[in-house]
Amino acid sequence: MKKILLNLILIFGSIIVCLYLLELFLIVSNIDSDKIERQFIKYIKQSNDFDMRGSYEFYENYKKKNPKAVMSISPAINPEFKISENRKIFVLSNVSNRENILCNENGYFATFMSDRYGFNNPDSEWEKKNINYLLIGDSHTHGYCVNENQNIAGNLRKITNGTTSLLNLGQGGNGPLKNYATLREYIGLINVKKILWIHSEGNDISDLYNELQNLILYQYFIDPEFNQELSLIQSKIDEQLLIKLNQEKIKYLIFLKQLEKEKKYIKYLKLHRLVRFKNKAFRLLKKNINPTINDQFINLKFKKIINLTKKIAKENRAEFYFIYLPSYHGYKEKIVNIGNENYEKIINLINDLNIPIIDLRKKILEDHYDPLSLIPFRTKGHFNETGYSLIASMIYEELKKVD
């Protein structure tokens, strides 16, 4: 019995020693950290004017200047709310008529004044009888991480000297199903000439898989008559989003207090780096073996949503344009592609549906002399001011050819 107990102690002791040796190896080698992330951090630390505050720290300070300012809440965090005993909604925009704080990738925290429905537009755009361009898409369309006048929509307004009416319904975290749901909810409020669907190469297809798991969003996919009538309940949406914002703030403050109490060595005793490495490996494995995101998924699910959007455009006598936007990072002056494995499949699918394509992947990554100059510090993130300006110019030039 003593021999068995001793063997068990040796086995468990050996396992524990091996785990801590692995933890030490990860700390010393830094093999589990993101190289592009390290390069980005290195560059921003070298920058003299980069605002190093965290989002909530900036938010608390900024509220002294504008007490009504809010943190922008993305639909990616799944903002489902119960607004009555028998009704639950999925919100597709931000708090309305408030200054929204976005993000910091270029050295400053970008902000925008939301319109009456919580989107990133001057509110006066909704008063115009006819809208020339209606933009739909994710964070790149929304305008992460630049101010409103420097995003794609803002640059299009500048290019046309304010003579073109334009609405931006893009939201951070949107995938194809949220894009389509947003169109279904708000297009009936306006007359639209051109719908510009901006497809983000890096994550739109994987976002769609996650969106289809949501019961409310799935109703848009299967029921052509489904509508939450979100435009009629914006005051209730604002109320719920402000509650959610406060809850997120409390969680963050609790997290900070825990960090203050927890000594650095305790973090390593908990095998912090090993756990992080395990989580990262599992996410990568899940991404690579997921059988649902394949050619059939694109040809059935994604194709159906594009077809449904084409139908909406036709019903509203609007032209539908598909804009393909590349995603990439930079590391040591080399371009790292993200999500480009589906490029040809998607382009072929859109061509088969006879939808006009503006292929910015080719224009940016093949034709532009220095693509890395279009992203923050040549490393990672969304586009910078130069990038958004160039994208808007490219879109406008392509649209002029068909006008």
N, C-alpha and C positions, 0 to 999 in steps of 0.2 A: 504493500500500500504506500509505504514511504517512497519507494522507488518511482511509482506512478505519479505521485504528487510532485516529486522532484523533477521528473520529466516534463510535467505540465508547466511547472514554474519556468523551466529552461526554455520551453517552446514559446510561452507567452512573453517571457523576457526577451527572447531573440526577436520576436515580432516587433515588440515595442522599440528595441534598439534599432532595428532596420527602418522602422517608420521615421524615427528621429534622424537617422543618417540621411534618409531621403529628404527630409525637411531641410537639413543642413546643406545638402547638395543643391536644392532649389534656391536657397538663400544666396549661396556663394556663386552659383553659375548663372542665376537669373534666367534660366532657360525657359521658364514658364511665362515670362512677361512678354508683352507685345512689343516687338522691335519698333514698329511705327509709332506706337504710343510713347515709348521712351524718347524717340527722336523729337516728337511733338513737344513733350515736356521740356526737353533740352532747349529747344528753340524759344519757347515762351519764357523760360527763365532768363534767357539772354536778352529778351526784349525789355526795354526800359519802361514802356508805357502799357504793358499788358496788365489788365485788372485781374489780380490774383485771388480776389474774393470768391467764395462759394456762392451758389445761386441764392440760397436763403439769406446769407449774410448781406449780399447786395440788395435783396428784396426788402429786408428790414431797414436798411439805411435809406433806400429809395422812397420808402413810404413816408419819410419825413418831408420829402419834397412833394410827393403826390400820394396822400393817404388812401386814395381809391385805386391805386395801382394793384395789379394782381399778377401772380405767376401764371403763364400760359399753360393750360392743362390739355395735353394731347389726348385724342381719342384712343391712342395706343395703350393707355392705362385702363382701358375698358370702363368708361364712365357710364355704367348702368345705374339708373335711379328708379326707385319706386315713388311715383308722384301721387298715387291714390291707392285705395284698397285693392283695386283690380287692374291697375295699369303700371307697367314698367317700361321705361324708355331707354334707348341708347343714344347718347348725345354725340353730335357730329361737328360741334364747333366750340368756341370758347365763351367766356363771360362777355356779354355785350356792353358796348359804350364805355369801355374802361381801357386804360393804358395797360397793355399786357407785356410782361417781361419774358423774352424768349430765352436766349442762350448766349454764351460767350465762346467763340472760336477764333475771332479776329482781334482780340485784345479789349473788347468792350461788350457790354451787355446790350443786345439789340432789343428794341421795344417797338410796339405798334399800338395805335389806337383802334380798337375793334369797332366794327360797325353794329348796326341794330340787331344782327343775328350772330354776332360773335366771330365774324371773319375778318381777315386782314385787308380792309378796304376803307377809303374815305366813305363815310356813310352816305354822302350825297350821290354816290354812284347808283344807289337803289332808286333814286328819284327819276332817273333818266328813262325815257320811254323805250328806247332800243339800245341793247348792249352789243357792241361789235365783237368783243372777245370774252368768252367765259372760260376761265382757267380752272382745271381740276387736277389734283395730284397730291403728293405727300409733302414732307417737310421742305423739299427743294422748291415746290410750288408755293407753299406757305411763306417761305422766305427765311428759313433758318440760315445763318445767324447774323442777319443784317437788318437794318432799319427798313421800314416800309417803302421808302422812296428808292431803295437800292436793290429790291428783289426783282424778280422777272416782271411782275405786273407793274411795279413802280417805274422800271426802266422803259417798258412799253409806253407808259403814259408820257414819259419824258421824250421819247423818240417821236411821238406824234404831237408833241406840244400841247398835250391835254385835250386834243380834239377827238380822240378815240375813247368811247365809253367802254369800260372794262371792269369785270368783276372777278376777283380771285377767291375761289371756294376751296383752295388747297388747305390741307391740315397735316401737321406732323403726325406720323404714325398711320396715315391712310394707306390702304392697299386698294386693289381694284374694286372689291365689293363695297368698301366705304365710299370710294369715289362715286360709284354708281348710285349708292343710297343717297348721297348728298345731292346728286343731280335730281333724283326722284323727288326729294324733299323741297328743293328751292327753285327749280327751273320754271315752275308754274307761276312764279311771282314776276317774271320779266319776259321780254321778247329778246331772243338771242339770235345773232347772225352766225357766229362761229363758236363751236365748242372745241377747246384745245385740251386734249387729254395728255398730260405729261407723265410718261411711264418711267419710273426709276428702276434702272437695271439691277441695282444691288439687292433689293429686297421685296419688290412688288409681288413676285410670284410666291415667295414664302409667306408674305403677309396674307395673301389670299387664302392659303391653307388654314391659317389661324382664324381668319375672319369667318370662314365657313363653319367653324365650330361654335360660333355664337348663335344662340337661338333667335335673337331678335334680328340680327343682320341676315341670317339665313332666310328669313321671311321675304326679304327683298329678292333673293335668288330664286325662290320657288313661286312667289305670288306677285304677278304683275300689277295687282291693284293695291298691294300693301303700302301704307304710308303712315308715319307716326305724327304727321302734321306738326313738326317741330317749330315751324315759324309762328305758330299760334300760341305757343307756350314758352316763349323765350324768358319771361320773368321767372317761371318755375325752374327753367334750366339754369339761369343765373344763380338762383337761390341754392340749388343743389351743388353746383360747381364751387360756390364759395364755401359751403360746408366741407366739400371734399378737399379743397385747398387748405383749409384750417386743419383738417385731419392729417394731411400729408406733412404740414409744418410741424405738428406735434410729434409725429413719428420721427422726423428728422432731428428735432431737439432732443428727444429721448436717446436717439442714436449717438448724438454728440456727447451727451452726458456719460453714456456707457464707455465711449472712447477715452474720455478724460479719466475715468476711474480705472480703466484697464491698462496696466503697465505693458510696455512693449514686449517684454519677455513672456508675459502670459499669452499673448497672441501666438507666439511661436510654440509654447507648450500645448496650445490647442491645435497644433499642426495646421496653422493658417495657410501656409503656402501649399502644402500637400492637398488640402481640401480644395483650394482654388484650382490647382492643377487637375485634380480629379473632375471637378465640375466643368472645366474647359474641355477636357478630353471627351466627356460624355456628351456635351453639346455638339462637338465636332462629329462624333460618331453618329449621333442621332440625325444630324444634318445629312451625312453621307449615306446612311442606310435607309432613310425615310422613303418607302416605296410609293408614297402618295404623290410626291412632287416629281413627276416624270412627264414624258411626252403626252401620255393619255390625259393627265391632269391639265396640262396646258391646252390640249386640243378639245377638251370637254368643258371644264369649269371656266378657265380664262376666256376661251372663245365665246362661251355663252354670255358672259358679262359684257364683252365687247359688242356682241350682236345686240344685246338688250340696250346698250348705250346708243348704238347706231339707230335703233328703232326710236328711241327718245328724240334723237336729233331730227329724224325724219318727221315725227309727229309735231315737232316744234318748228319745222321749216328752217332748221339750222344745218350748217355744214359741219362735219365732224372730222377733226384732224388728230392723228396719233403722233405724238412727239416722243421719240426715243432718246432718253437722257442717260448717258453713261455714268457708271460709278467706279471710282478708282481712288487709290491712295498713292502716296509717293514715299519711297524709302531709298536714301542715298542716290537721289536723282533718277531712280528707276520707277516706272509706273507699275503698280500692282492692281490688276483688274479684279473686280468684284461682280459676281453674278453674270459674267459674259457667256457662260455655257449655254444660255437659252436665247442668245441674240438672234441667230439665224432662224430658229423655230418661230420666234415671235414676229420677226420681220416678214417671214413667209406667210404666216397666219393672217397678218394684217393686209398684206397684198392680196391674198386669196379672197378677203372680204371686201375688196375694192375700196379701202379706206385710205385717203392720202396720208403719206408718212413724211415727217420731217426727221431725218436720221441725224441726230446731233452726235451720236457716237463716232461716226465717220468724220464729221466736221471738226470735232474737238480732239479726238485721240489720233487721227490720221493726218488731218489737214493743218491743224494748228501747230505753230512752230514750237510752242512751249506749254503743253497742257498743265504741267505742275504749277505754273504761275497762277492758275485759276482756283486753287484750293489753299486754305490757310497754311501759311508757313511751308508750303510745298510738301506737306505731309499727309494730312487727313482731315476729315470733316466734310461739311457741305461746301458749296462754292463760296468764294469771297466776293467782294464788291465787283472786282474785275470780271470774275467768272459769270456772275449773274448779268452783268451789262452785256457781255459778249453773247450769252445765250439769248437774251431778249433781241439783240440785233439780228442774230441768225434766224430766229423765228419770224421776225418782222420781214426780213428780206425774202424768205421763202413764201410767206403769205402774200407779199406784193406780187409775186410772179403769177399767182392765180387770180388776183383781183381784176 
